[in-house]
Amino acid sequence: MKPFMDEDFLLETETAKQLYHDYAKSMPIFDYHCHLTAQEIAEDKRFSSITELWLGGDHYKWRVLRANGVPETHVTGAASDREKFDKWAETVPHLIGNPLYHWTHLELKRCFGVTEPLSPQTADRIWEACNRKIQSDSFSARGIISSFNVKGLCTTDDPVDSLAYHKQIREDTTIDCKVLPTFRPDGALKIENSGFKKWVNQLEASSGVSIARYQDFLKALRKRVDYFHEAGCRLSDHGLDSPFFLEVTEEKSGQIFKRALNNEQIDEKETVQFRTAVLIQLGRMYAEKGWAMQLHIGGLRNNNQRMEGEIGPNTGFDSIADFTYASDLSNFLNELDKTESLPKTILYNLNPRDNYMIASMAGNFHGDVPGKVQFGTAWWFNDHIEGMENQMKTLANVGVFSRFIGMLTDSRSLLSYTRHEYFRRILTNLIGKWVENGELPEDIEWMGKVVQDISYNNVCDYLDID
């Protein structure tokens, strides 16, 4: 029997061990999609307790706490930090088979030097040990990032954001991690929302463009793309949770936009038409800048309306959608490709049934950039051993695996950089099995290069970031 989560955790063969320890382990991290805030990094935030650092804002943990019968007072409510920690300690032993069980203990081990499993019996010792360590200088936001050898990360930012904290970070020579914004224009696409007009007003103020017509709206978006580019942005991001392609004329787009500004009702067809028009215009802007466009497809969000009303959106009440979108995706990518204005694109699917559809779709639109259209890493509910293996096997089966740009955290937690280790162990174990089964030659140097490229080098090349 192997020890629990020892140095060869998840590594089943000697080849896997060699690939991980000699090639993957020491590679830096470029976390090209996360939800950390530039403000926390700029201000080098300190944390009051392990609960604030570990459980605050982490809806992965919130979901399983609720599933274990923990009342909301001890999840997002008014219970003390210690009471919330104790509920987490009670819950973790029940999470066998869930990636949170592994992530929890990787975080304890790598960040705090704690090797015993978390449980009600060990909660006192672990609480005290972690909170002692949090007081050290290395446990500021920047200290944690540095300890994981993170050389670059991309936050997720609204186009109307001033990016003031990004500017502060760029001007601070003591920060050795490149922190870049990502252009996330959800507000520009959700014309059906009651807050659309308010967002347009914010866009008007941030861009300096008076917005009365659809063409003014596009001009303002272009100015914000320019602004983000100057701030180092090289990525956009879009959450697409419903149909996103219907042919539409520019005249019709203008009419829909004008009606929305007049607070008139926009029907479902017009909503999709407007989303299509804006996505295509933005895609062309991204291509001009040499950006990559991320499409996160297939979430069914804020399902529990009662809880959304009580504690707000994005608090752990989302799930996997089941709408079909192969035609929408094909038509959207093809529309941009017609005029050679398809940017580098990363496709993430939330429903695992779509793995082969997405991977095969990516192969239709490659160009002179290696891996131009990427089948993105296993996302959200697929972010576990089986999900990561399935995503990588699918990509290998129908694409060019060695050009894969690898892992990201998609997280609000500074401690989640252990997920890159988790991914690298799964990656090297998969390749190690292929080698030892005779499916690949025993060329450790070449396989090691592939591992290092997927772990770090490919994404730096893909985004053209030094």
C-alpha positions as CSV (number, residue, x, y, z in Angstrom):
1,M,0.0,0.0,0.0
2,K,1.3,3.4,-1.0
3,P,1.5,6.2,1.7
4,F,-1.2,8.8,1.5
5,M,-0.2,11.5,-1.0
6,D,3.5,10.9,-0.9
7,E,6.0,12.4,-3.3
8,D,4.9,9.9,-6.0
9,F,1.2,10.7,-5.6
10,L,-0.8,9.7,-8.7
11,L,2.4,8.5,-10.5
12,E,1.8,4.9,-11.3
13,T,5.0,4.0,-13.3
14,E,8.7,4.7,-13.1
15,T,8.5,6.7,-16.4
16,A,5.7,8.9,-14.9
17,K,7.9,9.5,-11.8
18,Q,10.8,10.5,-13.9
19,L,8.8,12.8,-16.1
20,Y,7.2,14.5,-13.2
21,H,10.2,14.9,-10.9
22,D,12.8,15.6,-13.5
23,Y,10.8,17.7,-16.0
24,A,7.4,18.9,-14.7
25,K,7.9,19.7,-11.0
26,S,10.2,22.7,-11.2
27,M,8.5,24.4,-14.2
28,P,7.1,27.9,-13.5
29,I,3.4,28.6,-13.7
30,F,1.6,30.9,-16.1
31,D,-2.0,31.0,-14.8
32,Y,-3.7,32.5,-17.9
33,H,-7.2,32.4,-16.5
34,C,-8.1,33.1,-12.9
35,H,-10.4,35.3,-10.8
36,L,-7.9,36.7,-8.4
37,T,-8.2,40.5,-8.1
38,A,-5.5,42.9,-9.1
39,Q,-6.3,44.9,-6.0
40,E,-5.3,42.1,-3.6
41,I,-2.0,41.8,-5.5
42,A,-1.3,45.5,-5.7
43,E,-2.0,46.0,-2.0
44,D,-0.2,42.8,-1.1
45,K,-3.2,41.7,1.0
46,R,-2.6,40.0,4.3
47,F,-5.1,37.5,5.7
48,S,-6.6,37.4,9.2
49,S,-7.1,33.6,9.4
50,I,-6.9,30.3,7.4
51,T,-10.6,30.6,7.0
52,E,-10.4,34.0,5.1
53,L,-7.6,32.7,2.9
54,W,-8.9,29.2,2.3
55,L,-12.7,29.3,2.4
56,G,-13.6,32.9,1.5
57,G,-15.1,33.2,-2.0
58,D,-14.5,29.5,-2.8
59,H,-17.8,28.3,-4.1
60,Y,-16.4,24.8,-4.8
61,K,-16.0,24.4,-1.0
62,W,-19.3,26.1,-0.3
63,R,-21.2,23.6,-2.5
64,V,-19.9,20.6,-0.6
65,L,-20.4,22.2,2.8
66,R,-24.1,22.6,1.9
67,A,-24.2,19.1,0.5
68,N,-22.9,17.9,3.9
69,G,-25.8,19.6,5.7
70,V,-23.8,22.7,6.9
71,P,-26.2,25.7,7.5
72,E,-25.5,28.8,5.4
73,T,-24.5,30.7,8.6
74,H,-21.4,28.5,8.6
75,V,-20.8,28.8,4.8
76,T,-21.3,32.4,3.8
77,G,-23.0,33.7,6.9
78,A,-22.2,35.3,10.2
79,A,-20.5,32.4,12.0
80,S,-17.0,33.0,13.2
81,D,-13.9,32.0,11.2
82,R,-13.2,29.3,13.7
83,E,-16.7,27.9,13.5
84,K,-16.6,27.9,9.7
85,F,-13.2,26.1,9.7
86,D,-14.5,23.5,12.1
87,K,-17.4,22.8,9.7
88,W,-14.9,22.4,6.9
89,A,-12.9,20.0,9.0
90,E,-16.1,18.0,9.7
91,T,-16.9,17.9,5.9
92,V,-13.5,17.0,4.4
93,P,-13.4,13.3,5.6
94,H,-16.7,12.8,3.7
95,L,-15.2,14.0,0.4
96,I,-13.3,10.8,-0.6
97,G,-13.4,10.6,-4.4
98,N,-13.9,14.4,-4.8
99,P,-10.9,16.4,-6.1
100,L,-11.5,18.8,-3.1
101,Y,-10.2,16.0,-0.9
102,H,-6.9,16.0,-2.8
103,W,-6.7,19.8,-3.2
104,T,-7.3,20.4,0.5
105,H,-4.5,18.2,1.5
106,L,-2.1,19.4,-1.2
107,E,-2.8,23.0,0.0
108,L,-2.1,22.0,3.6
109,K,1.0,20.2,2.7
110,R,2.6,22.6,0.2
111,C,1.5,25.8,1.9
112,F,1.6,25.0,5.5
113,G,3.8,21.9,5.9
114,V,0.8,20.0,7.3
115,T,0.9,16.3,6.4
116,E,-1.9,14.8,8.5
117,P,-5.4,14.6,7.1
118,L,-7.9,17.3,8.2
119,S,-10.7,16.0,10.4
120,P,-12.5,17.0,13.6
121,Q,-9.7,15.2,15.6
122,T,-6.9,17.2,13.9
123,A,-8.8,20.5,13.5
124,D,-7.3,22.2,16.6
125,R,-3.7,21.5,15.7
126,I,-4.1,22.4,12.0
127,W,-6.0,25.6,12.9
128,E,-3.2,26.8,15.2
129,A,-0.4,25.7,12.8
130,C,-1.9,27.4,9.8
131,N,-2.8,30.6,11.6
132,R,0.8,30.8,13.0
133,K,2.2,30.5,9.5
134,I,-0.2,33.1,8.1
135,Q,1.4,35.7,10.3
136,S,4.8,35.4,8.4
137,D,5.7,37.8,5.6
138,S,5.6,35.0,3.1
139,F,1.8,34.7,3.5
140,S,0.9,38.0,1.9
141,A,-0.8,37.8,-1.5
142,R,2.4,38.4,-3.4
143,G,4.4,36.0,-1.1
144,I,2.0,33.2,-1.9
145,I,2.2,33.8,-5.6
146,S,6.0,33.9,-5.4
147,S,6.2,30.7,-3.4
148,F,4.4,28.8,-6.2
149,N,6.9,30.2,-8.8
150,V,4.0,31.9,-10.7
151,K,5.7,34.0,-13.4
152,G,2.4,35.3,-14.9
153,L,-1.3,35.4,-14.3
154,C,-4.3,36.9,-16.0
155,T,-7.1,38.3,-14.0
156,T,-10.7,38.7,-15.4
157,D,-11.8,42.3,-15.8
158,D,-14.8,44.2,-17.0
159,P,-14.1,46.5,-20.0
160,V,-15.3,49.5,-18.0
161,D,-12.7,48.9,-15.3
162,S,-10.0,51.6,-15.0
163,L,-7.3,49.0,-14.5
164,A,-5.8,51.3,-11.9
165,Y,-4.5,48.4,-9.8
166,H,-2.9,46.8,-12.9
167,K,-1.1,50.1,-13.5
168,Q,0.0,50.1,-9.8
169,I,1.4,46.6,-10.2
170,R,3.2,47.5,-13.5
171,E,4.9,50.4,-11.8
172,D,6.0,48.3,-8.7
173,T,9.4,46.9,-9.5
174,T,9.3,44.6,-6.4
175,I,6.6,42.4,-8.1
176,D,8.3,39.6,-10.1
177,C,5.1,38.2,-11.5
178,K,3.5,39.5,-14.7
179,V,-0.1,40.4,-13.8
180,L,-2.2,41.0,-16.9
181,P,-5.9,41.9,-17.4
182,T,-8.3,39.9,-19.4
183,F,-11.1,41.6,-21.4
184,R,-14.5,40.1,-20.2
185,P,-17.3,42.0,-21.9
186,D,-20.4,40.1,-20.5
187,G,-22.1,43.4,-20.1
188,A,-21.9,44.2,-23.8
189,L,-23.6,40.9,-24.8
190,K,-26.5,40.7,-22.3
191,I,-28.8,43.2,-24.0
192,E,-31.8,41.3,-22.4
193,N,-30.7,42.2,-18.9
194,S,-32.3,45.1,-17.0
195,G,-28.8,46.4,-16.3
196,F,-27.7,46.7,-19.9
197,K,-28.5,50.5,-20.2
198,K,-26.6,51.2,-17.0
199,W,-23.6,49.2,-18.3
200,V,-23.7,51.2,-21.6
201,N,-23.6,54.4,-19.5
202,Q,-20.5,53.1,-17.7
203,L,-18.9,52.2,-21.0
204,E,-19.6,55.7,-22.2
205,A,-17.9,57.2,-19.2
206,S,-14.9,54.9,-19.3
207,S,-14.3,55.3,-23.1
208,G,-15.1,58.9,-23.5
209,V,-17.4,58.1,-26.4
210,S,-21.0,59.5,-26.4
211,I,-23.1,56.4,-27.1
212,A,-26.4,57.1,-28.9
213,R,-26.2,54.5,-31.8
214,Y,-24.9,51.0,-32.3
215,Q,-21.8,52.3,-34.2
216,D,-21.0,54.5,-31.2
217,F,-21.3,51.4,-29.0
218,L,-18.8,49.5,-31.2
219,K,-16.4,52.5,-31.2
220,A,-16.5,52.7,-27.4
221,L,-15.7,48.9,-27.2
222,R,-12.8,49.4,-29.6
223,K,-11.4,52.2,-27.5
224,R,-11.6,49.9,-24.4
225,V,-9.8,47.1,-26.4
226,D,-7.1,49.6,-27.2
227,Y,-6.9,50.7,-23.6
228,F,-6.7,47.1,-22.3
229,H,-4.0,46.3,-24.9
230,E,-1.8,49.1,-23.7
231,A,-2.2,47.7,-20.2
232,G,-0.8,44.4,-21.4
233,C,-4.0,42.5,-22.1
234,R,-3.6,39.6,-24.6
235,L,-6.8,37.6,-23.8
236,S,-10.5,38.1,-23.9
237,D,-13.0,35.8,-22.2
238,H,-16.7,35.1,-22.9
239,G,-19.2,33.0,-20.9
240,L,-21.7,31.5,-23.4
241,D,-24.5,29.8,-21.7
242,S,-27.2,29.8,-24.4
243,P,-27.4,30.0,-28.2
244,F,-25.0,32.5,-29.7
245,F,-25.3,32.5,-33.5
246,L,-28.1,33.9,-35.6
247,E,-27.5,35.8,-38.9
248,V,-28.2,39.5,-38.5
249,T,-27.7,42.6,-40.5
250,E,-25.9,45.7,-39.2
251,E,-29.1,47.6,-39.6
252,K,-31.1,45.1,-37.5
253,S,-28.3,45.2,-34.8
254,G,-28.7,49.0,-34.7
255,Q,-32.4,48.8,-34.3
256,I,-32.2,46.2,-31.5
257,F,-29.6,48.4,-29.7
258,K,-31.7,51.6,-30.0
259,R,-34.8,49.8,-28.6
260,A,-32.8,48.5,-25.7
261,L,-31.6,52.1,-24.9
262,N,-35.3,53.1,-25.0
263,N,-36.1,50.4,-22.4
264,E,-38.2,48.4,-24.9
265,Q,-38.6,44.7,-24.6
266,I,-36.0,42.6,-26.5
267,D,-37.3,39.1,-27.5
268,E,-35.3,35.9,-27.4
269,K,-34.4,35.9,-31.2
270,E,-33.2,39.5,-31.1
271,T,-31.1,38.7,-28.0
272,V,-29.3,36.0,-29.9
273,Q,-28.9,38.2,-33.0
274,F,-27.4,41.0,-31.0
275,R,-25.1,38.6,-29.2
276,T,-23.9,37.3,-32.5
277,A,-23.3,40.7,-34.0
278,V,-21.3,41.9,-31.0
279,L,-19.3,38.7,-30.7
280,I,-18.3,38.9,-34.4
281,Q,-17.2,42.6,-34.1
282,L,-15.2,41.8,-31.0
283,G,-13.6,38.8,-32.6
284,R,-12.3,41.0,-35.4
285,M,-10.9,43.5,-32.9
286,Y,-9.1,40.7,-31.0
287,A,-7.6,39.4,-34.2
288,E,-6.2,42.8,-35.1
289,K,-4.5,42.9,-31.7
290,G,-3.2,39.4,-31.8
291,W,-5.2,38.4,-28.8
292,A,-6.6,35.0,-27.9
293,M,-10.3,34.7,-27.4
294,Q,-11.6,32.3,-24.7
295,L,-15.1,30.8,-25.0
296,H,-16.4,29.2,-21.9
297,I,-19.5,27.3,-23.1
298,G,-22.2,25.5,-21.2
299,G,-22.9,26.8,-17.7
300,L,-26.4,26.8,-16.2
301,R,-26.1,29.6,-13.7
302,N,-27.8,30.7,-10.5
303,N,-30.3,27.9,-10.5
304,N,-31.5,28.5,-6.9
305,Q,-33.4,31.8,-7.2
306,R,-34.1,31.9,-3.4
307,M,-30.4,31.7,-2.5
308,E,-29.5,34.1,-5.3
309,G,-31.9,36.6,-3.7
310,E,-30.4,36.0,-0.3
311,I,-26.6,36.0,-1.0
312,G,-26.2,37.0,-4.6
313,P,-25.0,35.4,-7.9
314,N,-21.9,33.2,-8.4
315,T,-22.1,31.7,-4.9
316,G,-22.2,28.0,-5.8
317,F,-25.6,27.3,-7.4
318,D,-24.5,26.7,-10.9
319,S,-24.5,23.4,-12.9
320,I,-24.0,21.9,-16.4
321,A,-26.3,23.0,-19.2
322,D,-27.3,20.7,-22.0
323,F,-28.1,22.9,-25.0
324,T,-26.5,21.9,-28.3
325,Y,-24.2,24.4,-30.0
326,A,-22.1,22.7,-32.6
327,S,-23.8,24.6,-35.4
328,D,-23.6,27.9,-33.6
329,L,-19.9,27.4,-32.9
330,S,-19.1,26.4,-36.4
331,N,-21.0,29.3,-37.9
332,F,-19.4,31.8,-35.5
333,L,-15.8,30.6,-36.1
334,N,-16.5,30.4,-39.9
335,E,-17.9,33.9,-40.0
336,L,-14.7,35.3,-38.6
337,D,-12.5,33.0,-40.7
338,K,-14.2,34.1,-44.0
339,T,-12.4,37.4,-43.7
340,E,-9.3,35.9,-42.1
341,S,-10.2,37.7,-38.9
342,L,-10.5,34.6,-36.6
343,P,-8.3,35.3,-33.5
344,K,-6.5,32.6,-31.6
345,T,-9.3,30.8,-29.8
346,I,-9.6,28.6,-26.7
347,L,-12.7,26.5,-26.5
348,Y,-13.9,25.2,-23.0
349,N,-16.9,23.0,-22.7
350,L,-18.6,22.3,-19.4
351,N,-20.7,19.3,-20.5
352,P,-18.2,16.4,-21.0
353,R,-20.4,14.9,-23.7
354,D,-19.1,17.7,-25.9
355,N,-15.4,16.7,-25.7
356,Y,-15.1,15.2,-29.1
357,M,-17.3,17.8,-30.8
358,I,-15.2,20.6,-29.4
359,A,-11.9,18.9,-30.2
360,S,-12.9,18.1,-33.7
361,M,-14.3,21.6,-34.2
362,A,-11.0,23.1,-33.3
363,G,-9.4,21.2,-36.1
364,N,-11.4,23.0,-38.7
365,F,-9.9,26.4,-38.1
366,H,-6.2,26.1,-37.7
367,G,-3.7,28.5,-39.3
368,D,-0.1,29.6,-39.2
369,V,-0.1,29.6,-35.3
370,P,0.6,26.2,-33.7
371,G,-2.5,25.1,-32.0
372,K,-4.4,28.2,-33.1
373,V,-7.8,26.9,-32.0
374,Q,-7.3,25.1,-28.7
375,F,-9.4,22.5,-27.0
376,G,-9.1,24.1,-23.5
377,T,-8.3,22.3,-20.4
378,A,-10.9,20.4,-18.3
379,W,-13.1,23.1,-16.8
380,W,-15.1,23.5,-13.5
381,F,-17.1,20.3,-13.0
382,N,-14.6,18.4,-15.1
383,D,-11.6,19.6,-13.1
384,H,-10.7,16.2,-11.6
385,I,-8.6,13.2,-12.5
386,E,-11.1,11.6,-14.8
387,G,-12.1,14.9,-16.4
388,M,-8.5,16.0,-17.1
389,E,-7.5,12.5,-18.4
390,N,-10.6,12.5,-20.7
391,Q,-9.9,15.9,-22.1
392,M,-6.2,15.1,-22.8
393,K,-7.0,11.7,-24.3
394,T,-9.6,13.3,-26.6
395,L,-7.2,16.0,-27.7
396,A,-4.5,13.4,-28.3
397,N,-6.9,11.3,-30.3
398,V,-8.0,14.0,-32.7
399,G,-5.5,16.8,-32.4
400,V,-1.9,17.7,-31.7
401,F,-1.4,17.0,-28.0
402,S,2.1,18.5,-27.7
403,R,0.7,22.0,-28.7
404,F,-1.8,22.0,-25.7
405,I,-1.5,25.1,-23.6
406,G,-2.3,23.2,-20.4
407,M,-3.7,24.1,-17.0
408,L,-5.3,27.2,-15.4
409,T,-6.8,27.6,-12.0
410,D,-10.1,29.5,-12.9
411,S,-10.0,30.3,-9.1
412,R,-10.5,33.1,-6.6
413,S,-8.1,31.4,-4.1
414,L,-4.4,32.1,-3.9
415,L,-3.8,28.6,-2.5
416,S,-5.3,26.9,-5.6
417,Y,-1.9,27.0,-7.4
418,T,-1.5,23.4,-6.1
419,R,-3.9,22.5,-8.9
420,H,-1.1,23.0,-11.4
421,E,0.8,20.3,-9.5
422,Y,-2.3,18.1,-9.6
423,F,-2.6,18.6,-13.4
424,R,1.1,17.9,-14.0
425,R,1.0,14.7,-12.0
426,I,-2.0,13.5,-14.1
427,L,-0.3,14.6,-17.3
428,T,3.0,12.8,-16.6
429,N,1.1,9.7,-15.4
430,L,-0.8,9.6,-18.6
431,I,2.2,9.9,-20.8
432,G,4.2,7.5,-18.6
433,K,1.6,4.8,-19.1
434,W,1.7,5.3,-22.9
435,V,5.5,4.9,-22.8
436,E,5.5,1.8,-20.6
437,N,2.7,0.2,-22.6
438,G,4.8,0.5,-25.7
439,E,2.4,3.0,-27.2
440,L,5.2,5.7,-27.3
441,P,9.0,5.2,-27.6
442,E,11.1,5.4,-24.5
443,D,12.5,8.8,-25.5
444,I,12.4,10.5,-22.1
445,E,14.2,13.7,-23.3
446,W,11.5,14.3,-26.0
447,M,8.6,13.3,-23.7
448,G,10.1,15.5,-21.0
449,K,10.1,18.4,-23.4
450,V,6.4,17.8,-24.3
451,V,5.6,17.8,-20.5
452,Q,7.5,21.1,-20.0
453,D,5.9,22.7,-23.0
454,I,2.4,21.8,-21.9
455,S,3.1,22.8,-18.3
456,Y,4.4,26.3,-19.2
457,N,6.2,27.0,-22.5
458,N,3.3,26.6,-24.9
459,V,1.0,29.2,-23.3
460,C,3.8,31.8,-23.2
461,D,4.5,31.2,-26.9
462,Y,0.7,31.1,-27.7
463,L,0.1,34.5,-26.0
464,D,3.5,35.9,-27.3
465,I,4.5,36.8,-23.8
466,D,8.1,37.0,-22.6
